[in-house]
Amino acid sequence: MINRPIYKIFLCVYALFYVLAGCNHFLSTTVYYGIMPKWLPAHGFLIYFSGVLEIVFGILLLIKKTRKLAAVLIILMLIAFMPAHIYMIQKAPFILGKILVTPFIAWARLPFQLLFIG
């Protein structure tokens, strides 16, 4: 049985996480260039596009009628982001903004992706 108040709090936090993450694509664009695999085309477009998607999907999570669709789209988006996470593992250690991404940190991000997908 789902505890409704707890569920709503986690849902709001999860939605806010995606909205803020999406906004960060516009505020810290140069950071995202550092984790884009070289073989992907149009890095700038993909960074902004993924930011828009995260914002829209986060908002859709808050609307009961679109919540399941948003969840499926977020799962697909997280799967699409996997090459960037794998690229980070291959590239580590490196500086991302002001953060030193060690191999441990790069590897530790993968389980979080699985958690978010779940």
Secondary structure, 3 states (H helix, E strand, C coil): CCCHHHHHHHHHHHHHHHHHHHHHHHHCHHHHHCCCCCCCCCHHHHHHHHHHHHHHHHHHHCCHHHHHHHHHHHHHHHHHCHHHHHHHHHHCCEEECCEEECHHHHHHHHHHHHHHHC
